[in-house]
Amino acid sequence: MRQEAAESPAVVARQLRENAALMADIGAHLRQRPPRAVVTCARGSSDHAATYAKYLIETRARLLTASAAPSISSVYQVELDLRDCLFIAISQSGESPDLLACTAAAKRAGATVIVLCNAPGAPLCRDADFAIPLWAGTEHSVAATKSYVASLTALAHLVAQWTADQGFLAAINTLPASLEAAWGLDWQQALPILGNAHHLYVIGRGLGLGTAQEAALKGKETCGLHAEAYSGAEVRHGPVALLDEGFPALILAQDDATRQGLEALSAELAARGVDVLIAGGGNANVTRLPTVASQAALAPVLMAASVYRMLAQLAVYRGQDPDRPPHLRKVTGTV
């Protein structure tokens, strides 16, 4: 896991280089034939990337973006009206039967289909109008790392070309160096706090929610830690009642309009005796984790690298083998 996560900067550099012409073509197509809405389809870590896609597309392309429930197609056998919609399927393997069924149904229903996949020849790519390779290479660890970072980068690259935002595109092209710096950050302060914890909330908001979801999943998979992800707003609607001494919170904050609320939440929790770890913000009585300065829309990509390094360390600290999580396998064939 650690070795593959460390490859993320090189993966992203290759992806940006190899996909440059393809992304420009897709961006031109979407400007010439603007979709009326966007639908994403994914499972697991890829669905966390889809959460990022929702906030990225809605804030930058200003287009309604919703997540598909694959079982509508694969189990209920219902086909939706997706005429003039953009359908984005995200998968590492491109083999899961429910994603195949949902993507094929979207194609029949008249959607423009874009597939982001780490296996360009995978069955999922058959129904794609545009297949975007992630270029992450082989991932042996059950816990996906570099492919998640590659998915976020591809989505950012897609939106930058779609919206013809040259400033955002220039920032994306700095990601390989920034990821190298983010991977090198030391989050070992988190280990004593999380080392003996039984439960953890990972809290983000907006563009950062997807990486909070990803951090919580990896906490379960690799560390044997019951971790749940919430938005900084949603956690107040009940779940915050459980947070107390011995039940820590990891807050991931990017420097945008959501930061102030997350910092206020961190202060409230710390005042109650909750051990609060915060990346991208901070105040008194919390443990601050270092971050790399970036555009807010790219902060979740960089934080993923830092999260993966910390969780790989945490797994060993807790006596777990992050490469052999119990009851899991690399490709999950849900229907």
C-alpha positions in Angstrom: 0.0 0.0 0.0 2.7 2.5 1.0 4.8 1.8 -2.0 1.9 2.2 -4.5 0.6 5.3 -2.8 4.1 6.8 -3.1 3.9 6.3 -6.9 1.0 8.8 -7.2 3.2 11.8 -8.3 4.7 9.8 -11.2 1.2 8.4 -12.1 -0.3 11.9 -12.3 2.6 13.2 -14.3 2.2 10.4 -16.8 -1.6 10.8 -16.9 -1.5 14.6 -17.6 1.1 14.0 -20.4 -0.6 11.1 -22.1 -4.2 12.4 -21.8 -3.6 16.0 -22.8 -5.0 15.7 -26.4 -7.9 13.4 -25.3 -9.0 15.8 -22.6 -8.9 18.7 -25.0 -11.1 16.8 -27.4 -13.6 15.9 -24.7 -13.7 19.5 -23.4 -14.4 20.8 -26.9 -17.2 18.2 -27.4 -18.9 19.1 -24.1 -18.8 22.8 -25.0 -20.3 22.2 -28.4 -23.0 19.8 -27.1 -23.6 20.9 -23.5 -25.4 18.2 -21.4 -28.5 19.1 -19.5 -27.3 17.2 -16.4 -24.5 14.9 -15.2 -24.9 11.4 -13.7 -22.0 9.6 -12.0 -21.8 5.9 -11.4 -19.2 4.1 -9.2 -18.6 2.0 -6.2 -16.2 2.1 -3.3 -13.2 4.4 -3.6 -14.3 5.3 -7.1 -17.6 6.6 -5.7 -15.7 8.8 -3.4 -14.1 10.3 -6.5 -17.6 10.7 -7.8 -18.4 12.8 -4.7 -15.5 15.0 -5.7 -16.9 15.2 -9.2 -20.2 16.4 -8.0 -18.8 19.4 -6.2 -16.3 20.1 -8.9 -18.8 20.1 -11.7 -21.5 21.9 -9.9 -19.1 24.7 -8.7 -17.2 25.1 -11.9 -19.5 23.9 -14.8 -22.6 24.9 -12.8 -24.5 21.8 -13.9 -26.6 19.5 -11.8 -24.7 16.4 -10.9 -26.3 13.3 -9.3 -25.1 9.9 -8.3 -26.7 6.9 -10.0 -27.8 3.9 -8.0 -26.5 1.0 -10.1 -29.1 -1.4 -8.7 -31.8 0.6 -10.6 -30.4 -1.0 -13.8 -28.8 -4.2 -12.5 -31.4 -5.4 -10.0 -34.6 -3.5 -10.7 -34.1 -3.6 -14.5 -35.4 0.0 -14.9 -34.0 2.3 -17.6 -34.1 6.0 -16.9 -34.5 8.9 -19.4 -30.9 10.1 -19.8 -31.3 11.9 -23.1 -28.8 14.7 -23.5 -27.2 13.8 -20.1 -23.5 13.2 -19.5 -22.9 9.8 -17.8 -19.6 9.4 -16.0 -18.6 5.9 -14.9 -15.5 5.5 -12.7 -13.9 2.2 -12.0 -10.4 0.8 -11.3 -11.1 -2.7 -12.9 -14.0 -1.9 -15.2 -15.4 -5.4 -14.5 -18.1 -5.0 -11.8 -21.4 -6.4 -13.2 -23.6 -3.6 -11.8 -21.5 -0.8 -13.3 -21.5 -2.6 -16.6 -25.3 -2.9 -16.5 -25.8 0.7 -15.5 -23.4 2.1 -18.1 -25.0 0.0 -20.9 -28.4 1.2 -19.8 -27.2 4.8 -19.9 -25.9 4.4 -23.4 -29.2 2.9 -24.6 -31.1 5.8 -22.9 -29.2 8.4 -25.0 -26.5 9.6 -22.6 -23.0 10.6 -23.6 -20.9 8.1 -21.8 -17.4 8.9 -20.3 -15.6 6.1 -18.6 -12.6 6.6 -16.3 -10.9 3.3 -15.9 -7.5 2.0 -14.9 -7.8 -0.9 -17.4 -8.3 0.7 -20.8 -9.4 -2.6 -22.4 -11.9 -3.4 -19.6 -15.5 -4.4 -20.5 -16.7 -1.1 -19.0 -15.0 0.8 -21.8 -17.1 -0.9 -24.5 -20.0 1.5 -24.1 -18.0 4.6 -23.7 -18.1 7.5 -26.1 -14.9 8.6 -24.5 -12.7 6.2 -22.4 -10.2 8.0 -20.2 -7.3 5.9 -19.0 -6.1 6.6 -15.4 -2.5 5.3 -16.1 -2.1 4.2 -12.5 -0.5 0.9 -13.5 -1.0 -2.3 -11.6 -2.3 -2.0 -8.1 -1.5 -5.1 -6.0 -2.8 -3.7 -2.6 -6.5 -4.4 -2.0 -6.7 -0.9 -0.7 -6.8 1.4 -3.7 -4.5 4.4 -3.4 -2.8 5.7 -6.5 -5.8 4.9 -8.6 -8.0 7.1 -6.4 -5.5 10.0 -6.7 -5.5 9.4 -10.5 -9.3 9.5 -10.6 -9.4 12.9 -8.9 -6.8 14.2 -11.2 -8.6 13.0 -14.3 -11.8 14.6 -13.1 -10.1 17.9 -12.4 -8.4 17.8 -15.8 -11.7 17.0 -17.5 -13.5 19.9 -15.9 -10.7 22.3 -16.6 -10.8 21.5 -20.3 -14.6 21.5 -20.4 -14.8 24.9 -18.8 -11.7 26.2 -20.8 -10.3 27.4 -17.5 -6.6 28.0 -18.2 -5.8 29.1 -14.7 -7.2 25.8 -13.3 -5.4 23.8 -15.9 -2.1 25.5 -15.0 -2.7 24.6 -11.4 -3.4 21.0 -12.3 -0.1 20.8 -14.2 1.7 21.5 -10.9 0.1 18.5 -9.2 3.0 16.1 -9.6 5.4 18.3 -7.6 2.7 19.2 -5.1 1.8 15.5 -4.6 5.5 14.8 -3.9 5.5 17.4 -1.3 2.2 16.2 0.2 3.5 12.7 0.4 6.5 13.9 2.3 4.5 15.6 5.1 4.7 14.1 8.6 1.3 13.3 10.1 2.8 11.0 12.8 1.2 13.2 15.5 -2.0 11.3 14.6 -0.6 7.9 15.6 -0.9 8.1 19.4 -4.4 9.6 19.1 -5.7 7.0 16.6 -3.5 4.1 17.7 -5.9 2.9 20.4 -9.1 4.4 19.1 -12.1 2.1 18.4 -14.1 4.8 16.5 -13.3 7.8 14.3 -15.3 10.4 12.4 -13.6 11.9 9.4 -15.2 15.2 8.6 -15.0 17.3 5.4 -17.3 19.5 3.4 -17.9 20.4 -0.2 -15.0 19.5 -2.4 -13.2 17.8 0.5 -16.1 15.4 1.4 -15.0 12.7 -1.1 -11.5 12.4 0.4 -13.0 12.3 3.9 -15.1 9.4 2.7 -12.0 7.8 1.3 -10.0 8.2 4.5 -12.8 6.6 6.5 -13.0 3.6 4.2 -9.2 3.1 4.3 -9.4 3.3 8.1 -11.8 0.4 8.1 -9.9 -1.6 5.4 -6.3 -1.2 6.5 -6.4 -0.3 10.2 -9.3 -2.2 11.6 -10.7 1.1 12.8 -14.4 1.8 12.7 -14.4 5.1 10.8 -17.3 7.0 9.4 -17.3 10.1 7.1 -19.6 13.1 7.5 -19.9 16.5 6.1 -19.3 19.3 8.6 -22.9 20.2 8.3 -24.5 16.7 8.4 -22.5 15.6 11.5 -24.4 18.2 13.5 -27.7 16.5 12.6 -27.3 13.7 15.2 -23.9 12.0 14.8 -22.1 14.7 16.8 -23.8 13.4 19.9 -21.4 10.4 20.0 -18.2 12.4 19.9 -16.6 12.6 23.3 -13.3 11.8 25.0 -11.9 8.7 23.5 -13.8 9.2 20.2 -11.5 11.3 18.0 -12.3 13.4 14.9 -10.1 13.9 11.8 -11.1 17.1 10.0 -10.0 17.7 6.4 -10.4 21.4 5.4 -9.6 23.1 2.1 -9.2 26.9 2.0 -12.6 27.9 0.6 -16.0 29.0 2.0 -16.3 25.8 4.0 -13.1 26.3 6.1 -14.6 28.7 8.6 -17.4 26.3 9.6 -15.0 23.4 9.9 -12.7 25.4 12.1 -15.6 26.4 14.3 -16.7 22.8 14.6 -13.1 21.8 15.6 -13.1 24.4 18.3 -16.5 23.2 19.7 -15.4 19.6 19.7 -12.1 20.3 21.4 -13.9 22.3 24.1 -15.9 19.1 24.8 -12.7 17.1 25.3 -12.7 15.5 21.9 -9.3 14.7 20.4 -9.4 16.7 17.1 -6.9 16.3 14.3 -7.3 19.0 11.6 -5.5 19.4 8.2 -5.9 22.6 6.4 -7.0 24.7 9.3 -6.7 24.9 13.1 -7.1 26.8 16.3 -6.3 26.3 20.0 -6.5 22.8 21.6 -6.5 20.8 18.4 -3.7 18.9 16.7 -2.8 20.5 13.4 -1.6 18.4 10.5 0.5 20.1 7.8 -0.7 20.6 4.3 0.6 21.9 1.0 -0.8 25.2 -0.3 -2.9 24.8 -3.4 -6.1 25.9 -5.1 -9.0 24.7 -2.9 -10.3 22.5 -5.7 -7.0 20.5 -5.7 -6.5 20.3 -2.0 -8.5 17.0 -1.7 -6.1 15.4 -4.2 -3.1 16.4 -2.1 -4.6 15.5 1.2 -5.3 12.0 -0.2 -1.6 11.4 -0.5 -0.9 12.6 3.1 -3.9 10.5 4.4 -2.6 7.4 2.7 0.9 7.8 4.1 -0.5 8.3 7.6 -2.9 5.3 7.4 -0.2 3.0 6.1 1.8 3.9 9.3 -1.2 3.7 11.5 -2.0 0.2 10.3 1.4 -1.1 11.3 1.2 0.9 14.6 -2.1 -0.9 15.4 -0.6 -4.3 14.4 -2.5 -4.7 11.2 -1.3 -5.7 7.7 -2.6 -3.1 5.3 -2.0 -5.3 2.3 -4.1 -8.2 3.6 -7.3 -6.8 5.0 -9.6 -9.6 6.2 -12.6 -10.7 4.0 -11.7 -8.4 1.1 -10.4 -8.9 -2.4 -9.2 -6.6 -5.2 -12.2 -6.8 -7.6 -15.6 -6.8 -6.0 -18.2 -8.3 -8.3 -21.4 -6.7 -7.0 -24.6 -7.2 -9.1 
